[in-house]
Amino acid sequence: MSDFTSDYQADEGQEAPAGSIASGPGAGPGEPVPAGSAILRAMRVLEAIAACHAPPQLAEICKAVDLPKPTVFRILSTLEHAGLVGREPGSKRYHCGPRMNQLAGEVLLTSPARSARRAILEELVEQVGETCNLTIANGSTVLCLDRVETSWPLKITITAGTTVPIHSSASGKLFMAHMPRRSRERLVRQLPLVRNTPRTLTEPGRLFEEFELIRERGYSTECEEYLPGIFAMAVPVHDGDGRVVAAVSVHAPVSRLPMDEAVQLLPEMQSAAEAMSQTLDT
């Protein structure tokens, strides 16, 4: 008997009568799902955590999924053991775990919409003449979902699936800038702020100042903070609720793309980001 099944059977009065059914997320017309499905209850808990702007507490999750605390707590314990959720250090708040983040990245990497996203990046590279990327936040790193290289001989080569530190990349600083304040402060406290180059921002105070600037101007930059001689700029990709869920970025040698010239590319990058937002829901 699975952990989930035994947990639910222990909740007196919570199981649906045998043979009963109920509709739920993912069930199409005429496709009922078991009301007492342990897997679907676990999915509801995961969805509730993923939908929160800040890591929720147990009571908040229970309210969101309309299940009793003992049931939700046992689900969370199993999910935590599996690496699908984690608890904030020193608190009772839950967040998506490393295994869930990895799964989300792999789903996007292999999504049928990848061809559409790549076409958007290819068009953007044609417009700006430099290498462009699509990235998402992945815990303490940034995951490259796709990348289209420029034809210039002088360039850096990074493949889809590569991760870079979140604090020293343009996309990473963009993601942190748009996190809820408490989550952002908690992440900065927990991060190993490694100095990749002499220009890497490793002081929390300076990072917080940078986040303020990013939110004000709507884009993020990094100049030789991750790799010497390389400049990067990133713009946000929003979902239907206005949340920043990904970023479109450009990379180039500083000698070829100084910042004052890079900002002139913003209209093309923002247009690509808007088109990209339509592909992330498919």
C-alpha positions as a Markdown table, in Angstrom:
| # | Residue | x | y | z |
|---|---|---|---|---|
| 1 | Met | 0.0 | 0.0 | 0.0 |
| 2 | Ser | 1.4 | 3.5 | -0.9 |
| 3 | Asp | 2.2 | 6.1 | 1.7 |
| 4 | Phe | -0.5 | 8.4 | 0.2 |
| 5 | Thr | -3.2 | 5.7 | 0.3 |
| 6 | Ser | -2.5 | 4.6 | 3.8 |
| 7 | Asp | -2.4 | 8.3 | 5.0 |
| 8 | Tyr | -5.8 | 9.0 | 3.5 |
| 9 | Gln | -7.5 | 5.9 | 4.8 |
| 10 | Ala | -6.4 | 7.0 | 8.2 |
| 11 | Asp | -8.5 | 10.2 | 7.9 |
| 12 | Glu | -11.9 | 9.1 | 9.2 |
| 13 | Gly | -14.8 | 10.6 | 7.3 |
| 14 | Gln | -12.5 | 12.1 | 4.6 |
| 15 | Glu | -12.7 | 9.4 | 2.0 |
| 16 | Ala | -15.4 | 9.6 | -0.6 |
| 17 | Pro | -17.8 | 6.6 | -0.9 |
| 18 | Ala | -16.5 | 3.8 | -3.1 |
| 19 | Gly | -17.1 | 4.4 | -6.7 |
| 20 | Ser | -17.9 | 8.1 | -6.3 |
| 21 | Ile | -16.3 | 10.6 | -8.7 |
| 22 | Ala | -15.7 | 14.3 | -8.9 |
| 23 | Ser | -14.3 | 16.6 | -11.6 |
| 24 | Gly | -10.9 | 18.2 | -11.0 |
| 25 | Pro | -7.9 | 19.9 | -12.7 |
| 26 | Gly | -6.9 | 18.1 | -15.8 |
| 27 | Ala | -10.2 | 16.2 | -16.2 |
| 28 | Gly | -11.7 | 16.9 | -19.6 |
| 29 | Pro | -15.5 | 16.8 | -20.4 |
| 30 | Gly | -16.9 | 13.4 | -19.6 |
| 31 | Glu | -13.7 | 12.3 | -18.0 |
| 32 | Pro | -14.4 | 12.1 | -14.2 |
| 33 | Val | -11.7 | 11.5 | -11.7 |
| 34 | Pro | -11.8 | 9.6 | -8.4 |
| 35 | Ala | -12.9 | 11.9 | -5.6 |
| 36 | Gly | -10.6 | 10.1 | -3.1 |
| 37 | Ser | -7.6 | 10.0 | -5.4 |
| 38 | Ala | -4.4 | 10.3 | -3.3 |
| 39 | Ile | -2.4 | 11.5 | -6.2 |
| 40 | Leu | -4.9 | 14.2 | -7.1 |
| 41 | Arg | -4.9 | 15.5 | -3.5 |
| 42 | Ala | -1.1 | 15.7 | -3.6 |
| 43 | Met | -1.3 | 17.5 | -6.9 |
| 44 | Arg | -3.7 | 20.0 | -5.4 |
| 45 | Val | -1.2 | 20.7 | -2.5 |
| 46 | Leu | 1.6 | 21.2 | -5.0 |
| 47 | Glu | -0.5 | 23.5 | -7.1 |
| 48 | Ala | -1.4 | 25.5 | -4.1 |
| 49 | Ile | 2.2 | 26.0 | -3.1 |
| 50 | Ala | 3.3 | 26.8 | -6.6 |
| 51 | Ala | 0.6 | 29.4 | -7.0 |
| 52 | Cys | 1.6 | 31.4 | -3.9 |
| 53 | His | 3.7 | 34.5 | -4.4 |
| 54 | Ala | 5.3 | 33.8 | -1.0 |
| 55 | Pro | 5.9 | 30.4 | 0.7 |
| 56 | Pro | 2.6 | 29.5 | 2.4 |
| 57 | Gln | 2.1 | 28.1 | 5.9 |
| 58 | Leu | 0.2 | 24.9 | 6.6 |
| 59 | Ala | -3.1 | 26.7 | 7.4 |
| 60 | Glu | -2.9 | 28.6 | 4.1 |
| 61 | Ile | -2.4 | 25.4 | 2.2 |
| 62 | Cys | -5.3 | 23.7 | 4.0 |
| 63 | Lys | -7.6 | 26.6 | 3.2 |
| 64 | Ala | -6.6 | 26.6 | -0.5 |
| 65 | Val | -7.1 | 22.9 | -1.0 |
| 66 | Asp | -10.1 | 22.5 | 1.4 |
| 67 | Leu | -8.6 | 19.5 | 3.2 |
| 68 | Pro | -8.1 | 18.9 | 7.0 |
| 69 | Lys | -4.7 | 19.7 | 8.6 |
| 70 | Pro | -3.8 | 16.1 | 9.4 |
| 71 | Thr | -4.3 | 15.1 | 5.8 |
| 72 | Val | -2.3 | 18.0 | 4.3 |
| 73 | Phe | 0.5 | 17.6 | 6.9 |
| 74 | Arg | 0.9 | 14.0 | 5.9 |
| 75 | Ile | 0.9 | 14.8 | 2.2 |
| 76 | Leu | 3.5 | 17.6 | 2.8 |
| 77 | Ser | 5.7 | 15.2 | 4.8 |
| 78 | Thr | 5.7 | 12.7 | 2.0 |
| 79 | Leu | 6.3 | 15.3 | -0.7 |
| 80 | Glu | 9.1 | 16.8 | 1.4 |
| 81 | His | 10.7 | 13.4 | 1.8 |
| 82 | Ala | 10.6 | 13.0 | -2.0 |
| 83 | Gly | 12.2 | 16.4 | -2.6 |
| 84 | Leu | 9.1 | 17.9 | -4.2 |
| 85 | Val | 8.5 | 20.5 | -1.5 |
| 86 | Gly | 10.8 | 22.0 | 1.1 |
| 87 | Arg | 10.4 | 24.0 | 4.3 |
| 88 | Glu | 11.8 | 27.4 | 4.8 |
| 89 | Pro | 14.7 | 27.2 | 7.4 |
| 90 | Gly | 13.4 | 28.3 | 10.9 |
| 91 | Ser | 9.8 | 28.6 | 9.7 |
| 92 | Lys | 6.7 | 26.6 | 9.0 |
| 93 | Arg | 6.4 | 27.8 | 5.4 |
| 94 | Tyr | 6.6 | 25.5 | 2.4 |
| 95 | His | 8.1 | 26.1 | -1.1 |
| 96 | Cys | 8.6 | 24.0 | -4.2 |
| 97 | Gly | 11.6 | 21.6 | -3.7 |
| 98 | Pro | 14.6 | 21.0 | -5.9 |
| 99 | Arg | 13.0 | 18.0 | -7.5 |
| 100 | Met | 9.9 | 20.0 | -8.5 |
| 101 | Asn | 12.0 | 22.8 | -9.9 |
| 102 | Gln | 14.0 | 20.3 | -11.9 |
| 103 | Leu | 10.8 | 18.7 | -13.2 |
| 104 | Ala | 9.3 | 22.1 | -14.2 |
| 105 | Gly | 12.5 | 22.9 | -16.1 |
| 106 | Glu | 12.5 | 19.6 | -17.9 |
| 107 | Val | 8.8 | 20.0 | -18.9 |
| 108 | Leu | 9.6 | 23.3 | -20.5 |
| 109 | Leu | 12.8 | 22.1 | -22.1 |
| 110 | Thr | 10.9 | 19.3 | -23.9 |
| 111 | Ser | 7.5 | 21.2 | -24.4 |
| 112 | Pro | 5.9 | 21.0 | -27.8 |
| 113 | Ala | 5.9 | 24.8 | -27.7 |
| 114 | Arg | 9.7 | 24.8 | -27.8 |
| 115 | Ser | 9.7 | 25.2 | -31.6 |
| 116 | Ala | 7.6 | 28.4 | -31.3 |
| 117 | Arg | 9.8 | 29.8 | -28.6 |
| 118 | Arg | 12.9 | 29.1 | -30.6 |
| 119 | Ala | 11.4 | 30.8 | -33.6 |
| 120 | Ile | 10.9 | 33.9 | -31.5 |
| 121 | Leu | 14.5 | 33.8 | -30.3 |
| 122 | Glu | 15.7 | 33.3 | -33.9 |
| 123 | Glu | 13.8 | 36.4 | -35.0 |
| 124 | Leu | 15.1 | 38.4 | -32.1 |
| 125 | Val | 18.7 | 37.4 | -32.9 |
| 126 | Glu | 18.1 | 38.6 | -36.5 |
| 127 | Gln | 16.9 | 42.0 | -35.1 |
| 128 | Val | 19.6 | 42.7 | -32.5 |
| 129 | Gly | 22.5 | 40.8 | -34.0 |
| 130 | Glu | 23.6 | 39.2 | -30.7 |
| 131 | Thr | 23.0 | 35.9 | -28.9 |
| 132 | Cys | 19.6 | 35.7 | -27.1 |
| 133 | Asn | 18.3 | 33.3 | -24.4 |
| 134 | Leu | 15.1 | 32.3 | -22.7 |
| 135 | Thr | 15.6 | 31.6 | -19.0 |
| 136 | Ile | 13.7 | 30.7 | -15.9 |
| 137 | Ala | 14.5 | 30.8 | -12.2 |
| 138 | Asn | 15.6 | 27.5 | -10.7 |
| 139 | Gly | 16.2 | 27.8 | -7.0 |
| 140 | Ser | 19.6 | 29.5 | -6.5 |
| 141 | Thr | 20.4 | 29.4 | -10.2 |
| 142 | Val | 19.0 | 30.4 | -13.5 |
| 143 | Leu | 18.1 | 27.7 | -16.1 |
| 144 | Cys | 18.6 | 28.3 | -19.8 |
| 145 | Leu | 15.6 | 26.9 | -21.6 |
| 146 | Asp | 16.8 | 27.9 | -25.0 |
| 147 | Arg | 19.5 | 29.9 | -26.7 |
| 148 | Val | 20.1 | 31.1 | -30.3 |
| 149 | Glu | 23.7 | 32.0 | -31.1 |
| 150 | Thr | 24.8 | 35.0 | -33.1 |
| 151 | Ser | 27.0 | 34.4 | -36.2 |
| 152 | Trp | 29.8 | 36.6 | -34.8 |
| 153 | Pro | 33.0 | 34.5 | -34.2 |
| 154 | Leu | 33.6 | 36.1 | -30.8 |
| 155 | Lys | 30.9 | 34.7 | -28.5 |
| 156 | Ile | 30.3 | 32.5 | -25.5 |
| 157 | Thr | 28.7 | 29.1 | -25.9 |
| 158 | Ile | 26.0 | 28.0 | -23.5 |
| 159 | Thr | 23.6 | 25.2 | -24.2 |
| 160 | Ala | 19.9 | 24.7 | -23.2 |
| 161 | Gly | 19.8 | 23.1 | -19.8 |
| 162 | Thr | 22.8 | 25.1 | -18.5 |
| 163 | Thr | 22.5 | 26.8 | -15.1 |
| 164 | Val | 24.3 | 30.0 | -13.9 |
| 165 | Pro | 24.3 | 31.6 | -10.4 |
| 166 | Ile | 21.1 | 33.7 | -9.8 |
| 167 | His | 22.9 | 36.6 | -8.1 |
| 168 | Ser | 25.5 | 37.3 | -10.8 |
| 169 | Ser | 23.3 | 37.1 | -14.0 |
| 170 | Ala | 21.0 | 39.7 | -15.6 |
| 171 | Ser | 18.1 | 37.2 | -15.7 |
| 172 | Gly | 18.7 | 36.1 | -12.1 |
| 173 | Lys | 18.7 | 39.6 | -10.7 |
| 174 | Leu | 15.6 | 40.3 | -12.6 |
| 175 | Phe | 13.8 | 37.3 | -11.1 |
| 176 | Met | 14.9 | 38.2 | -7.6 |
| 177 | Ala | 13.9 | 41.8 | -8.1 |
| 178 | His | 10.3 | 40.7 | -8.8 |
| 179 | Met | 10.0 | 38.2 | -5.9 |
| 180 | Pro | 7.9 | 39.1 | -2.9 |
| 181 | Arg | 10.1 | 41.1 | -0.5 |
| 182 | Arg | 10.2 | 38.5 | 2.2 |
| 183 | Ser | 11.1 | 35.7 | -0.2 |
| 184 | Arg | 13.8 | 37.9 | -1.8 |
| 185 | Glu | 15.4 | 38.8 | 1.5 |
| 186 | Arg | 15.3 | 35.2 | 2.6 |
| 187 | Leu | 16.9 | 34.0 | -0.6 |
| 188 | Val | 19.7 | 36.6 | -0.4 |
| 189 | Arg | 20.5 | 35.5 | 3.2 |
| 190 | Gln | 20.7 | 31.9 | 2.1 |
| 191 | Leu | 22.7 | 32.3 | -1.1 |
| 192 | Pro | 26.4 | 31.6 | -1.3 |
| 193 | Leu | 27.2 | 35.0 | -2.8 |
| 194 | Val | 30.3 | 33.7 | -4.7 |
| 195 | Arg | 32.4 | 36.4 | -6.3 |
| 196 | Asn | 32.7 | 35.1 | -9.9 |
| 197 | Thr | 34.6 | 38.2 | -11.0 |
| 198 | Pro | 35.9 | 41.3 | -9.3 |
| 199 | Arg | 32.6 | 43.0 | -10.4 |
| 200 | Thr | 30.2 | 40.4 | -8.9 |
| 201 | Leu | 27.8 | 42.0 | -6.4 |
| 202 | Thr | 28.3 | 40.0 | -3.1 |
| 203 | Glu | 27.1 | 42.6 | -0.6 |
| 204 | Pro | 23.3 | 42.2 | 0.2 |
| 205 | Gly | 22.9 | 45.9 | 0.6 |
| 206 | Arg | 24.2 | 46.5 | -3.0 |
| 207 | Leu | 22.0 | 43.7 | -4.4 |
| 208 | Phe | 18.9 | 45.2 | -2.8 |
| 209 | Glu | 19.7 | 48.6 | -4.3 |
| 210 | Glu | 20.1 | 46.9 | -7.7 |
| 211 | Phe | 16.7 | 45.2 | -7.3 |
| 212 | Glu | 15.1 | 48.6 | -6.7 |
| 213 | Leu | 16.6 | 49.9 | -9.9 |
| 214 | Ile | 15.5 | 46.9 | -11.9 |
| 215 | Arg | 11.9 | 47.3 | -10.8 |
| 216 | Glu | 11.9 | 51.0 | -11.6 |
| 217 | Arg | 13.3 | 50.7 | -15.1 |
| 218 | Gly | 11.8 | 47.3 | -16.1 |
| 219 | Tyr | 14.9 | 45.5 | -17.2 |
| 220 | Ser | 18.1 | 44.1 | -15.7 |
| 221 | Thr | 21.8 | 44.3 | -16.7 |
| 222 | Glu | 25.1 | 42.8 | -15.7 |
| 223 | Cys | 28.5 | 43.8 | -16.9 |
| 224 | Glu | 31.3 | 41.3 | -16.3 |
| 225 | Glu | 29.6 | 40.1 | -13.1 |
| 226 | Tyr | 29.6 | 36.4 | -14.2 |
| 227 | Leu | 32.2 | 36.3 | -17.0 |
| 228 | Pro | 34.9 | 38.8 | -17.7 |
| 229 | Gly | 34.3 | 40.8 | -20.9 |
| 230 | Ile | 30.7 | 39.8 | -21.2 |
| 231 | Phe | 27.6 | 42.1 | -21.0 |
| 232 | Ala | 24.0 | 40.9 | -20.6 |
| 233 | Met | 20.6 | 42.5 | -20.4 |
| 234 | Ala | 17.3 | 40.8 | -19.6 |
| 235 | Val | 13.6 | 41.7 | -19.8 |
| 236 | Pro | 10.7 | 39.9 | -18.0 |
| 237 | Val | 8.2 | 37.5 | -19.5 |
| 238 | His | 4.9 | 37.7 | -17.7 |
| 239 | Asp | 2.2 | 35.1 | -17.3 |
| 240 | Gly | -1.6 | 35.8 | -17.5 |
| 241 | Asp | -1.6 | 37.0 | -13.9 |
| 242 | Gly | 1.2 | 39.5 | -14.5 |
| 243 | Arg | 3.9 | 37.4 | -12.6 |
| 244 | Val | 7.4 | 37.3 | -13.9 |
| 245 | Val | 7.9 | 33.6 | -14.9 |
| 246 | Ala | 10.8 | 33.8 | -17.4 |
| 247 | Ala | 13.2 | 36.2 | -19.0 |
| 248 | Val | 14.5 | 37.0 | -22.5 |
| 249 | Ser | 18.1 | 38.1 | -22.4 |
| 250 | Val | 20.9 | 39.1 | -24.7 |
| 251 | His | 24.6 | 38.4 | -24.3 |
| 252 | Ala | 27.5 | 40.0 | -26.0 |
| 253 | Pro | 31.2 | 41.0 | -25.5 |
| 254 | Val | 31.4 | 44.4 | -23.8 |
| 255 | Ser | 33.6 | 45.7 | -26.6 |
| 256 | Arg | 30.8 | 45.0 | -29.1 |
| 257 | Leu | 27.7 | 45.9 | -27.1 |
| 258 | Pro | 28.2 | 48.7 | -24.5 |
| 259 | Met | 25.3 | 49.4 | -22.2 |
| 260 | Asp | 24.3 | 52.7 | -23.8 |
| 261 | Glu | 23.8 | 50.8 | -27.1 |
| 262 | Ala | 22.2 | 47.8 | -25.5 |
| 263 | Val | 19.3 | 49.8 | -24.1 |
| 264 | Gln | 18.3 | 50.8 | -27.7 |
| 265 | Leu | 17.5 | 47.1 | -28.2 |
| 266 | Leu | 14.8 | 47.2 | -25.5 |
| 267 | Pro | 11.7 | 47.6 | -27.8 |
| 268 | Glu | 12.7 | 44.5 | -29.8 |
| 269 | Met | 13.4 | 42.5 | -26.6 |
| 270 | Gln | 10.2 | 43.5 | -24.9 |
| 271 | Ser | 8.2 | 42.6 | -28.0 |
| 272 | Ala | 9.9 | 39.2 | -28.1 |
| 273 | Ala | 9.1 | 38.7 | -24.3 |
| 274 | Glu | 5.4 | 39.5 | -25.0 |
| 275 | Ala | 5.3 | 36.9 | -27.7 |
| 276 | Met | 7.1 | 34.4 | -25.5 |
| 277 | Ser | 4.5 | 34.8 | -22.8 |
| 278 | Gln | 1.9 | 33.3 | -25.1 |
| 279 | Thr | 4.0 | 30.1 | -25.5 |
| 280 | Leu | 4.6 | 29.4 | -21.8 |
| 281 | Asp | 1.0 | 28.5 | -21.2 |
| 282 | Thr | 1.0 | 25.7 | -23.9 |
